[in-house]
Amino acid sequence: MKVLLVLLTLILIGCDITGGAIKVKNGGIKIRTLPSNVSIYVDNIYIGNTPLTVKDLNPGTHLVNFSKLNKPIYSGYIKVKPGKTTSVHLKF
């Protein structure tokens, strides 16, 4: 009974238990800005320009920087949850 409860808990928090190994599922962020075409950096790595969706991020907190014409306009932290996509909408 305890094993079943542990397995169910792992599945509910976003773990993949196929193949006998326990692996936490990655998540993502969907970023929309107004105006669009804002450069996005996740953990100081250039990802692309908005609108965009970043997939396959490790769960946890990530630093996201927004810049336009090579000038920083906003910086903040976004929490990525296992198996989920977090949406962000910013207006500058």
URLIN-V224401 format. One record per run of one state. SS is the DSSP state (helix for helix, strand for strand, loop for the rest). FROM is the first residue (numbers start at 1). TO is the last residue. If there is no record, write none. Layout:
SS&FROM&TO ; SS&FROM&TO
This chain:
loop&1&1 ; helix&2&12 ; loop&13&14 ; strand&15&16 ; loop&17&17 ; helix&18&20 ; loop&21&22 ; strand&23&24 ; loop&25&26 ; strand&27&34 ; loop&35&38 ; strand&39&42 ; loop&43&44 ; strand&45&49 ; loop&50&51 ; strand&52&57 ; loop&58&59 ; strand&60&68 ; loop&69&70 ; strand&71&80 ; loop&81&84 ; strand&85&91 ; loop&92&92
